[in-house]
């Protein structure tokens, strides 16, 4: 684990103290969270740049919600077929149990 010394001017120290009081966390945690926020900004920028590159290459396609639902509906198996198959599979996999003493 690294120990880092950070020099702050009066205004920066005042802001850090304000954040510590507001979030009710110690200085170390406030600074670490700020570091991770900055890191997320870099990752977000990379993702956006990747998307933009795909878009420029014509590899991004948009469609309406209705078109998406239609494509999903085309791939669905009718309910009756599913329920009949499930019923047969259930009967084959689980034999009928008789109550004790019955024939």
N, C-alpha and C positions, 0 to 999 in steps of 0.2 A: 504494500500500500504506500502510495506516495504522499508526502507532506509538502504542500506548496505554500509559499509566502505570497501574499497578495497586498500590494500597496494601493490604497484608496485615498483620493483627496477628500476634503471635508464634505463636498456635495455627494460624492459616491457613497461615503460612509453613512450619510444621512438617509439616502435612498435605501441602502441595505438595511439599516435599522428599521425603517418604515416597513419594508417587506417582512422582516423578521416578526415584527409586532402584528402586522396584518394577517399573516398566514400562521402565526403561532408556531413557528419552526425555528430551528437554530440556523446560524449563518451558513454553516457548511451545507445543510440540506437546501437552503434557498439558492446558493451558488451552484450546487450540483444540478438542481432542476433547471436553472437557467442554461447551464451547459447542454443538457439534453434537449432543451427547446431549440437551441441553435443547431444542434446535430440533426434534429428532425427537419429543420428548414433546408439543410443541405440535401437530405434524402428526398424530401418533397420536390425540390428543384430537379434532382436527377430523374425522378419519375415523370415529371412534367416534360422534361427535355426528351425523354424516351418516347413518350406519347406523341409529342410534336414531330419527332423524326418519323415515327410510323405513319402519322397523318400525312406528312409531306410525301411519303413513299406510296400513298394511296392504300395503305393496309388497314385503315380504320373504316368501319362501316357502321352507320347508324340506321336504325329502323324504328318504326312506331311501336308503341306498346301493343296495338292490335295485331301487327304483323308477328310480333314475338309470341303472343298468345296463340295465334293461328299455327305457328310452327310447332309449339308445344302440343297443341291439340292433335296435330297430324301424327305425332309419335305415340300418343296414348293408346293403350290396348283397351278395347271396350270392357266395361265393368262386368258384364255377364260372363265373358270369357275368363276374366280373372277370378270371379267368385266361384265359377264351376270348377276351375282347376284347383283352387284352394280347397274347395269342398272335397274333391276326390283325394287330394294329397292328405288331407286331414284324416279321412276314413282309412286310407291305406297305412298311414303311419301310426295311427292309434286304434288298436282293436277295441271293440265294444266290451266294456266291463259289465259283468252281471253283479247284481247285488248278492251278498252272501246268502246262501240257502235257496236261491232261485235257480231254475233250470232253463 
